[in-house]
Amino acid sequence: MIIMPQEDIRPLRRSLSLTRRRLLRSGSDRDDRGWTLLHIVARRGDLKQVKRLLDEGMDVNVPAWGPKSKGFTPLHLAAEGGHLEVMDELLERGANIDARTKGACGWTPLHSAAKERKREAVKFLVENGAFLPEDMNDCRFNPPLHYCSGLEWAYEEMKRLQLENSSSSEVSSSSES
């Protein structure tokens, strides 16, 4: 370990982002929200840093633990920001597409994208198999529509995909005859 005089450390600290300084001050690997660096860069949509942190061995499904972020994963935050490339990378590396937050509602990344009205993120998650029951009032998929009105888009997208799949299977079966 190299020990630097206090005056030599100051320029280094100034060059660090506010977030990194918060982590250094706290002496932990999390900021005051309970987020790791992976959460932070996923929320910002920084694909290069997401890849770097995952290559260094960070857990792709690491949950955030703070007063307002009980169980949010990096995928929740990337979905909330609508960062499709980051979402794709996280899923490629094994992120749980249906990870749930802790608490009464148990939000998934699909809820996070819908709440922020990130239509492309909602579409991306549905196309990649995010859990979406046939009936919006299915108790396995809280919160209901009135808590997260953006989920209407998810249902529209699911119906579109079902129509596409049924029409493509009809075309392939008729061409086989």
GROMACS elastic network, one bead per residue, 0.5 to 0.9 nm:
[ bonds ]
;  ai    aj funct       b0    kb
    4     7     6  0.81307   500
    4     8     6  0.61357   500
    4     9     6  0.64918   500
    5     8     6  0.54427   500
    5     9     6  0.67022   500
    6     9     6  0.52525   500
    6    10     6  0.66775   500
    7    10     6  0.55733   500
    7    11     6  0.78115   500
    8    11     6  0.65031   500
    8    12     6  0.73652   500
    9    12     6  0.51959   500
    9    13     6  0.62037   500
    9    14     6  0.87275   500
   10    13     6  0.51079   500
   10    14     6  0.61922   500
   10    15     6  0.87155   500
   11    14     6  0.50753   500
   11    15     6  0.63610   500
   11    16     6  0.89545   500
   12    15     6  0.52460   500
   12    16     6  0.66669   500
   13    16     6  0.52359   500
   13    17     6  0.82642   500
   13    20     6  0.89531   500
   13    21     6  0.69715   500
   14    17     6  0.76359   500
   14    18     6  0.86795   500
   14    21     6  0.86145   500
   16    19     6  0.79663   500
   16    20     6  0.60349   500
   16    21     6  0.63114   500
   17    20     6  0.52682   500
   17    21     6  0.62895   500
   17    22     6  0.87018   500
   18    21     6  0.51170   500
   18    22     6  0.62699   500
   18    23     6  0.88083   500
   19    22     6  0.50827   500
   19    23     6  0.64198   500
   19    24     6  0.87475   500
   19    31     6  0.70239   500
   19    37     6  0.83449   500
   19    40     6  0.82261   500
   20    23     6  0.50501   500
   20    24     6  0.61970   500
   20    25     6  0.86074   500
   20    31     6  0.81254   500
   20    37     6  0.79446   500
   21    24     6  0.50069   500
   21    25     6  0.60552   500
   21    26     6  0.85236   500
   22    25     6  0.51695   500
   22    26     6  0.61816   500
   22    27     6  0.86501   500
   22    30     6  0.83867   500
   22    31     6  0.58940   500
   22    32     6  0.74545   500
   23    26     6  0.52337   500
   23    27     6  0.62543   500
   23    28     6  0.59634   500
   23    29     6  0.60070   500
   23    30     6  0.57510   500
   23    31     6  0.51015   500
   23    32     6  0.80227   500
   23    36     6  0.85653   500
   23    37     6  0.87531   500
   24    27     6  0.51717   500
   24    28     6  0.68847   500
   24    29     6  0.79418   500
   24    31     6  0.87900   500
   25    28     6  0.80298   500
   26    29     6  0.81601   500
   26    30     6  0.78393   500
   26    31     6  0.72961   500
   26    32     6  0.81272   500
   27    30     6  0.84906   500
   28    31     6  0.76468   500
   29    34     6  0.88076   500
   29    35     6  0.82506   500
   29    36     6  0.59661   500
   29    37     6  0.75976   500
   30    33     6  0.75352   500
   30    34     6  0.52042   500
   30    35     6  0.50925   500
   30    37     6  0.72464   500
   30    64     6  0.83079   500
   30    65     6  0.86736   500
   31    34     6  0.53092   500
   31    35     6  0.54494   500
   31    36     6  0.66261   500
   31    37     6  0.83211   500
   31    66     6  0.88689   500
   32    35     6  0.73744   500
   32    66     6  0.71422   500
   32    67     6  0.89619   500
   33    36     6  0.89362   500
   33    64     6  0.76739   500
   33    65     6  0.72029   500
   33    67     6  0.68798   500
   33    68     6  0.68986   500
   33    69     6  0.67039   500
   34    63     6  0.86218   500
   34    64     6  0.50300   500
   34    67     6  0.78532   500
   34    68     6  0.85430   500
   34    69     6  0.69191   500
   34    70     6  0.82826   500
   35    38     6  0.77062   500
   35    39     6  0.54951   500
   35    40     6  0.66212   500
   35    63     6  0.80170   500
   35    65     6  0.69567   500
   35    66     6  0.75887   500
   35    69     6  0.79914   500
   35    72     6  0.85705   500
   35    73     6  0.88753   500
   35    74     6  0.88470   500
   36    39     6  0.52388   500
   36    40     6  0.65096   500
   36    41     6  0.89079   500
   36    62     6  0.81335   500
   36    63     6  0.87013   500
   36    64     6  0.70721   500
   36    74     6  0.88632   500
   37    40     6  0.50123   500
   37    41     6  0.61905   500
   37    42     6  0.84250   500
   37    50     6  0.87646   500
   37    53     6  0.79848   500
   38    41     6  0.53508   500
   38    42     6  0.59444   500
   38    43     6  0.84770   500
   38    49     6  0.79744   500
   38    50     6  0.61777   500
   38    53     6  0.65350   500
   38    54     6  0.80393   500
   38    58     6  0.75202   500
   38    59     6  0.86907   500
   38    60     6  0.80574   500
   38    62     6  0.83992   500
   38    74     6  0.63835   500
   39    42     6  0.52041   500
   39    43     6  0.61315   500
   39    44     6  0.86573   500
   39    50     6  0.88102   500
   39    62     6  0.83348   500
   39    63     6  0.86834   500
   39    64     6  0.76329   500
   39    72     6  0.84645   500
   39    73     6  0.68547   500
   39    75     6  0.81895   500
   39    76     6  0.88562   500
   39    77     6  0.67501   500
   39    78     6  0.82346   500
   40    43     6  0.52511   500
   40    44     6  0.63182   500
   40    45     6  0.86945   500
   40    46     6  0.88396   500
   40    74     6  0.78642   500
   40    77     6  0.81834   500
   41    45     6  0.60451   500
   41    46     6  0.52168   500
   41    47     6  0.76432   500
   41    48     6  0.89321   500
   41    49     6  0.63925   500
   41    50     6  0.61246   500
   41    74     6  0.84125   500
   41    78     6  0.86005   500
   42    45     6  0.50204   500
   42    46     6  0.61336   500
   42    47     6  0.73393   500
   42    49     6  0.83420   500
   42    50     6  0.62874   500
   42    74     6  0.56322   500
   42    75     6  0.72411   500
   42    76     6  0.88663   500
   42    77     6  0.62549   500
   42    78     6  0.50186   500
   42    79     6  0.88338   500
   42    81     6  0.84765   500
   42    83     6  0.78714   500
   42    86     6  0.64343   500
   42    87     6  0.81141   500
   42    90     6  0.88654   500
   43    46     6  0.78442   500
   43    74     6  0.71618   500
   43    75     6  0.84771   500
   43    76     6  0.84187   500
   43    79     6  0.80288   500
   43    80     6  0.73954   500
   43    81     6  0.59161   500
   43    82     6  0.87510   500
   43    83     6  0.78066   500
   43    86     6  0.89300   500
   44    47     6  0.87959   500
   44    77     6  0.84713   500
   44    78     6  0.74638   500
   44    81     6  0.72343   500
   44    83     6  0.80299   500
   45    48     6  0.89477   500
   45    49     6  0.89560   500
   45    50     6  0.82802   500
   45    78     6  0.64556   500
   45    81     6  0.73023   500
   45    82     6  0.81878   500
   45    83     6  0.53142   500
   45    84     6  0.83402   500
   45    85     6  0.78654   500
   45    86     6  0.60485   500
   45    87     6  0.87889   500
   46    49     6  0.55789   500
   46    50     6  0.62282   500
   46    51     6  0.87979   500
   46    83     6  0.86714   500
   46    86     6  0.72372   500
   47    51     6  0.61626   500
   47    52     6  0.85738   500
   47    83     6  0.88403   500
   47    85     6  0.68585   500
   47    86     6  0.53561   500
   47    89     6  0.78435   500
   48    51     6  0.53100   500
   48    52     6  0.62689   500
   48    53     6  0.88039   500
   48    86     6  0.89769   500
   49    53     6  0.60789   500
   49    54     6  0.84655   500
   50    53     6  0.53188   500
   50    54     6  0.61782   500
   50    55     6  0.85045   500
   50    86     6  0.72390   500
   50    89     6  0.81497   500
   50    90     6  0.81862   500
   51    54     6  0.51668   500
   51    55     6  0.59468   500
   51    56     6  0.85176   500
   51    86     6  0.87293   500
   51    89     6  0.75955   500
   51    90     6  0.86637   500
   52    55     6  0.50547   500
   52    56     6  0.61957   500
   52    57     6  0.88508   500
   53    56     6  0.50058   500
   53    57     6  0.65813   500
   53    58     6  0.57363   500
   53    59     6  0.88640   500
   54    57     6  0.51102   500
   54    59     6  0.69552   500
   54    60     6  0.67749   500
   54    90     6  0.87590   500
   54    93     6  0.80546   500
   55    58     6  0.73468   500
   57    60     6  0.86364   500
   58    61     6  0.87085   500
   58    62     6  0.78178   500
   59    62     6  0.52471   500
   59    95     6  0.88995   500
   60    73     6  0.78999   500
   60    74     6  0.70931   500
   60    75     6  0.82786   500
   60    90     6  0.65093   500
   60    91     6  0.86171   500
   60    93     6  0.68379   500
   60    94     6  0.67393   500
   60    95     6  0.55613   500
   60    96     6  0.84975   500
   61    72     6  0.89575   500
   61    73     6  0.56732   500
   61    74     6  0.68521   500
   61    75     6  0.77987   500
   61    90     6  0.86911   500
   61    94     6  0.78899   500
   61    95     6  0.55589   500
   61    96     6  0.67092   500
   61    99     6  0.81416   500
   62    71     6  0.82425   500
   62    72     6  0.82092   500
   62    73     6  0.57726   500
   62    74     6  0.72031   500
   63    69     6  0.85741   500
   63    70     6  0.74444   500
   63    72     6  0.53228   500
   63    74     6  0.76644   500
   63   101     6  0.83510   500
   64    69     6  0.58256   500
   64    70     6  0.59328   500
   64    71     6  0.50312   500
   64    72     6  0.51769   500
   64    73     6  0.62475   500
   64    74     6  0.83503   500
   65    68     6  0.80716   500
   65    69     6  0.58039   500
   65    71     6  0.60090   500
   65    72     6  0.77632   500
   66    69     6  0.50915   500
   66    70     6  0.58047   500
   66    71     6  0.84533   500
   67    70     6  0.67292   500
   69    72     6  0.56218   500
   69   101     6  0.79487   500
   69   102     6  0.87085   500
   70   101     6  0.59727   500
   70   102     6  0.55321   500
   70   103     6  0.76589   500
   71    99     6  0.85122   500
   71   100     6  0.70226   500
   71   102     6  0.55352   500
   71   103     6  0.89174   500
   71   106     6  0.89753   500
   72    75     6  0.79374   500
   72    76     6  0.58344   500
   72    77     6  0.71943   500
   72    99     6  0.81667   500
   72   100     6  0.74860   500
   72   101     6  0.55230   500
   72   102     6  0.82638   500
   72   107     6  0.85424   500
   72   108     6  0.85297   500
   72   109     6  0.84939   500
   73    76     6  0.52243   500
   73    77     6  0.67196   500
   73    78     6  0.88449   500
   73    95     6  0.85611   500
   73    96     6  0.87977   500
   73    99     6  0.73750   500
   73   100     6  0.85102   500
   73   101     6  0.80831   500
   73   109     6  0.82493   500
   74    77     6  0.51835   500
   74    78     6  0.61392   500
   74    79     6  0.85229   500
   74    87     6  0.86053   500
   74    90     6  0.78898   500
   74    95     6  0.84289   500
   75    78     6  0.50344   500
   75    79     6  0.59476   500
   75    80     6  0.83643   500
   75    86     6  0.81272   500
   75    87     6  0.60371   500
   75    90     6  0.66142   500
   75    91     6  0.80247   500
   75    95     6  0.68997   500
   75    96     6  0.79503   500
   75    97     6  0.74826   500
   75    99     6  0.84441   500
   75   109     6  0.61816   500
   76    79     6  0.52165   500
   76    80     6  0.60945   500
   76    81     6  0.87286   500
   76    87     6  0.88782   500
   76    97     6  0.87808   500
   76    99     6  0.80860   500
   76   100     6  0.88940   500
   76   101     6  0.89525   500
   76   107     6  0.86431   500
   76   108     6  0.67758   500
   76   110     6  0.77098   500
   76   111     6  0.83826   500
   76   112     6  0.59955   500
   76   113     6  0.76968   500
   77    81     6  0.62429   500
   77    82     6  0.85107   500
   77    83     6  0.88009   500
   77   109     6  0.75488   500
   77   112     6  0.74087   500
   77   113     6  0.85019   500
   78    81     6  0.51411   500
   78    82     6  0.60409   500
   78    83     6  0.52644   500
   78    84     6  0.75323   500
   78    86     6  0.64177   500
   78    87     6  0.58891   500
   78    90     6  0.89672   500
   78   109     6  0.82888   500
   78   112     6  0.89474   500
   78   113     6  0.84024   500
   78   121     6  0.88233   500
   79    83     6  0.61771   500
   79    84     6  0.74207   500
   79    86     6  0.86825   500
   79    87     6  0.66308   500
   79   109     6  0.58339   500
   79   110     6  0.71385   500
   79   111     6  0.87480   500
   79   112     6  0.61860   500
   79   114     6  0.86101   500
   79   116     6  0.88292   500
   79   118     6  0.76410   500
   79   121     6  0.58562   500
   79   122     6  0.78342   500
   79   125     6  0.84417   500
   80    83     6  0.79175   500
   80   109     6  0.73593   500
   80   110     6  0.85059   500
   80   111     6  0.84355   500
   80   114     6  0.77759   500
   80   115     6  0.76247   500
   80   116     6  0.59992   500
   80   117     6  0.84440   500
   80   118     6  0.70955   500
   80   121     6  0.80652   500
   81    84     6  0.88274   500
   81   112     6  0.86383   500
   81   113     6  0.72510   500
   81   116     6  0.76567   500
   81   118     6  0.73625   500
   81   121     6  0.84663   500
   82    86     6  0.89418   500
   82    87     6  0.82995   500
   82   113     6  0.66193   500
   82   116     6  0.84396   500
   82   117     6  0.87827   500
   82   118     6  0.54270   500
   82   119     6  0.80418   500
   82   120     6  0.70099   500
   82   121     6  0.51654   500
   82   122     6  0.84222   500
   83    86     6  0.55133   500
   83    87     6  0.61688   500
   83    88     6  0.87087   500
   83   121     6  0.72263   500
   84    88     6  0.60190   500
   84    89     6  0.85726   500
   84   120     6  0.77436   500
   84   121     6  0.62292   500
   84   124     6  0.73868   500
   85    88     6  0.50547   500
   85    89     6  0.62209   500
   85    90     6  0.86379   500
   86    89     6  0.50731   500
   86    90     6  0.61267   500
   86    91     6  0.85754   500
   87    90     6  0.51513   500
   87    91     6  0.61703   500
   87    92     6  0.85564   500
   87    95     6  0.87164   500
   87   121     6  0.83368   500
   87   124     6  0.86863   500
   87   125     6  0.86575   500
   88    91     6  0.51839   500
   88    92     6  0.60884   500
   88    93     6  0.86276   500
   88   124     6  0.86981   500
   89    92     6  0.50145   500
   89    93     6  0.62248   500
   89    94     6  0.88064   500
   89    95     6  0.87439   500
   90    93     6  0.51009   500
   90    94     6  0.64469   500
   90    95     6  0.53001   500
   90    96     6  0.86966   500
   91    94     6  0.51053   500
   91    96     6  0.71053   500
   91    97     6  0.70482   500
   91   128     6  0.89695   500
   92    95     6  0.72728   500
   94    97     6  0.86791   500
   95    98     6  0.87865   500
   95    99     6  0.82230   500
   96    99     6  0.52329   500
   97   108     6  0.75918   500
   97   109     6  0.67631   500
   97   110     6  0.81797   500
   97   125     6  0.74484   500
   97   128     6  0.82142   500
   97   129     6  0.76515   500
   97   130     6  0.57902   500
   97   131     6  0.81191   500
   98   107     6  0.87266   500
   98   108     6  0.54332   500
   98   109     6  0.66983   500
   98   110     6  0.78115   500
   98   129     6  0.88970   500
   98   130     6  0.60181   500
   98   131     6  0.63999   500
   99   106     6  0.85657   500
   99   107     6  0.78828   500
   99   108     6  0.54488   500
   99   109     6  0.69607   500
  100   103     6  0.90000   500
  100   105     6  0.86401   500
  100   107     6  0.51559   500
  100   109     6  0.77285   500
  101   104     6  0.89525   500
  101   105     6  0.77764   500
  101   107     6  0.52672   500
  101   108     6  0.67122   500
  102   105     6  0.76536   500
  102   106     6  0.55162   500
  102   107     6  0.79500   500
  103   106     6  0.57140   500
  103   107     6  0.86311   500
  104   107     6  0.89612   500
  104   142     6  0.83577   500
  104   143     6  0.86456   500
  105   141     6  0.83907   500
  105   142     6  0.52479   500
  105   143     6  0.53429   500
  105   144     6  0.89405   500
  106   141     6  0.82793   500
  106   142     6  0.65902   500
  106   143     6  0.75963   500
  107   110     6  0.77439   500
  107   111     6  0.56011   500
  107   112     6  0.69958   500
  107   141     6  0.83991   500
  107   142     6  0.70193   500
  107   143     6  0.72110   500
  108   111     6  0.52199   500
  108   112     6  0.65711   500
  108   113     6  0.89060   500
  108   130     6  0.86990   500
  108   131     6  0.88287   500
  108   141     6  0.88896   500
  109   113     6  0.62527   500
  109   114     6  0.85429   500
  109   122     6  0.87594   500
  109   125     6  0.79952   500
  109   130     6  0.84750   500
  110   113     6  0.52284   500
  110   114     6  0.60840   500
  110   115     6  0.85133   500
  110   121     6  0.78856   500
  110   122     6  0.59731   500
  110   125     6  0.63977   500
  110   126     6  0.78652   500
  110   130     6  0.70026   500
  110   131     6  0.84129   500
  110   132     6  0.88731   500
  110   151     6  0.79560   500
  110   154     6  0.80808   500
  111   114     6  0.50458   500
  111   115     6  0.59246   500
  111   116     6  0.86173   500
  111   122     6  0.84027   500
  111   142     6  0.88993   500
  111   143     6  0.81938   500
  111   148     6  0.69514   500
  111   150     6  0.80035   500
  111   151     6  0.69367   500
  112   115     6  0.52502   500
  112   116     6  0.64846   500
  112   117     6  0.86389   500
  112   118     6  0.87009   500
  112   122     6  0.89116   500
  112   148     6  0.87859   500
  113   116     6  0.54029   500
  113   117     6  0.61326   500
  113   118     6  0.51822   500
  113   119     6  0.73853   500
  113   120     6  0.86877   500
  113   121     6  0.59390   500
  113   122     6  0.57393   500
  113   125     6  0.88213   500
  113   150     6  0.79747   500
  113   151     6  0.86520   500
  114   118     6  0.59715   500
  114   119     6  0.70004   500
  114   121     6  0.80458   500
  114   122     6  0.61385   500
  114   148     6  0.67312   500
  114   149     6  0.73009   500
  114   151     6  0.52373   500
  114   152     6  0.82313   500
  114   153     6  0.75197   500
  114   154     6  0.75731   500
  115   118     6  0.77579   500
  115   147     6  0.84683   500
  115   148     6  0.53868   500
  115   149     6  0.69111   500
  115   150     6  0.54178   500
  115   151     6  0.74795   500
  116   119     6  0.86662   500
  116   150     6  0.73952   500
  117   120     6  0.88370   500
  117   121     6  0.86640   500
  117   122     6  0.81619   500
  117   149     6  0.86321   500
  117   150     6  0.54852   500
  117   151     6  0.85086   500
  117   153     6  0.85718   500
  118   121     6  0.53599   500
  118   122     6  0.62806   500
  118   123     6  0.87504   500
  118   150     6  0.82587   500
  119   122     6  0.50506   500
  119   123     6  0.61660   500
  119   124     6  0.85526   500
  119   150     6  0.81286   500
  119   153     6  0.68209   500
  119   154     6  0.81725   500
  120   123     6  0.50012   500
  120   124     6  0.60125   500
  120   125     6  0.85967   500
  121   125     6  0.61321   500
  121   126     6  0.85674   500
  122   125     6  0.52589   500
  122   126     6  0.61979   500
  122   127     6  0.85472   500
  122   150     6  0.87351   500
  122   151     6  0.80703   500
  122   153     6  0.71782   500
  122   154     6  0.58730   500
  122   157     6  0.81582   500
  123   126     6  0.52125   500
  123   127     6  0.60300   500
  123   128     6  0.85222   500
  123   153     6  0.78795   500
  123   154     6  0.65978   500
  123   157     6  0.61118   500
  123   158     6  0.83169   500
  124   127     6  0.51657   500
  124   128     6  0.61546   500
  124   129     6  0.88252   500
  124   130     6  0.89098   500
  125   128     6  0.50535   500
  125   129     6  0.63859   500
  125   130     6  0.53672   500
  125   131     6  0.88738   500
  125   154     6  0.87096   500
  126   129     6  0.52711   500
  126   130     6  0.50253   500
  126   131     6  0.75861   500
  126   132     6  0.76444   500
  126   154     6  0.67157   500
  126   155     6  0.88503   500
  126   157     6  0.71009   500
  126   158     6  0.65828   500
  126   161     6  0.87592   500
  127   130     6  0.74432   500
  127   157     6  0.82281   500
  127   158     6  0.79179   500
  127   161     6  0.75891   500
  129   132     6  0.83488   500
  131   141     6  0.81436   500
  132   135     6  0.82621   500
  132   136     6  0.80016   500
  132   141     6  0.72518   500
  132   154     6  0.79322   500
  132   155     6  0.78162   500
  132   158     6  0.80524   500
  133   136     6  0.65826   500
  133   137     6  0.85962   500
  133   138     6  0.65825   500
  133   140     6  0.79314   500
  133   141     6  0.71190   500
  134   137     6  0.88773   500
  134   138     6  0.78209   500
  134   155     6  0.84704   500
  135   138     6  0.54419   500
  136   139     6  0.83963   500
  136   141     6  0.73382   500
  136   142     6  0.87176   500
  136   144     6  0.66965   500
  136   145     6  0.69493   500
  136   151     6  0.87580   500
  136   152     6  0.89572   500
  136   155     6  0.82208   500
  137   140     6  0.84801   500
  137   141     6  0.74700   500
  137   142     6  0.80832   500
  137   143     6  0.87965   500
  137   144     6  0.61804   500
  137   145     6  0.79051   500
  138   141     6  0.58309   500
  138   142     6  0.78026   500
  138   144     6  0.84071   500
  139   142     6  0.61421   500
  139   143     6  0.84220   500
  139   144     6  0.83376   500
  141   144     6  0.73009   500
  142   145     6  0.84836   500
  142   147     6  0.88713   500
  143   146     6  0.79166   500
  143   147     6  0.59491   500
  143   148     6  0.68288   500
  144   147     6  0.57733   500
  144   148     6  0.67541   500
  144   149     6  0.84203   500
  144   151     6  0.88220   500
  145   148     6  0.51060   500
  145   149     6  0.51384   500
  145   150     6  0.78651   500
  145   151     6  0.64932   500
  145   152     6  0.74089   500
  146   149     6  0.56412   500
  148   151     6  0.59990   500
  148   152     6  0.85135   500
  149   152     6  0.60702   500
  149   153     6  0.84945   500
  150   153     6  0.58744   500
  150   154     6  0.74989   500
  151   155     6  0.65941   500
  151   156     6  0.87352   500
  152   155     6  0.52498   500
  152   156     6  0.63044   500
  152   157     6  0.86694   500
  153   157     6  0.60545   500
  153   158     6  0.84924   500
  154   157     6  0.50720   500
  154   158     6  0.60965   500
  154   159     6  0.86602   500
  155   159     6  0.61963   500
  155   160     6  0.85672   500
  156   159     6  0.52417   500
  156   160     6  0.62558   500
  156   161     6  0.87410   500
  157   160     6  0.50022   500
  157   161     6  0.61626   500
  157   162     6  0.85661   500
  158   161     6  0.51581   500
  158   162     6  0.61710   500
  158   163     6  0.86581   500
  159   162     6  0.50475   500
  159   163     6  0.61809   500
  159   164     6  0.86084   500
  160   163     6  0.51343   500
  160   164     6  0.61770   500
  160   165     6  0.85970   500
  161   164     6  0.50039   500
  161   165     6  0.60421   500
  161   166     6  0.85118   500
  162   165     6  0.51048   500
  162   166     6  0.60673   500
  162   167     6  0.85177   500
  163   166     6  0.51789   500
  163   167     6  0.60396   500
  163   168     6  0.84582   500
  164   167     6  0.52532   500
  164   168     6  0.60322   500
  164   169     6  0.85417   500
  165   168     6  0.51920   500
  165   169     6  0.61234   500
  165   170     6  0.85869   500
  166   169     6  0.51863   500
  166   170     6  0.61889   500
  166   171     6  0.87271   500
  167   170     6  0.50475   500
  167   171     6  0.62616   500
  167   172     6  0.87190   500
  168   171     6  0.51088   500
  168   172     6  0.62409   500
  168   173     6  0.86237   500
  169   172     6  0.51078   500
  169   173     6  0.60471   500
  169   174     6  0.84881   500
  170   173     6  0.51972   500
  170   174     6  0.60464   500
  170   175     6  0.85140   500
  171   174     6  0.52371   500
  171   175     6  0.61231   500
  171   176     6  0.86609   500
  172   175     6  0.51594   500
  172   176     6  0.62592   500
  172   177     6  0.89698   500
  173   176     6  0.51470   500
  173   177     6  0.66333   500
  174   177     6  0.53615   500
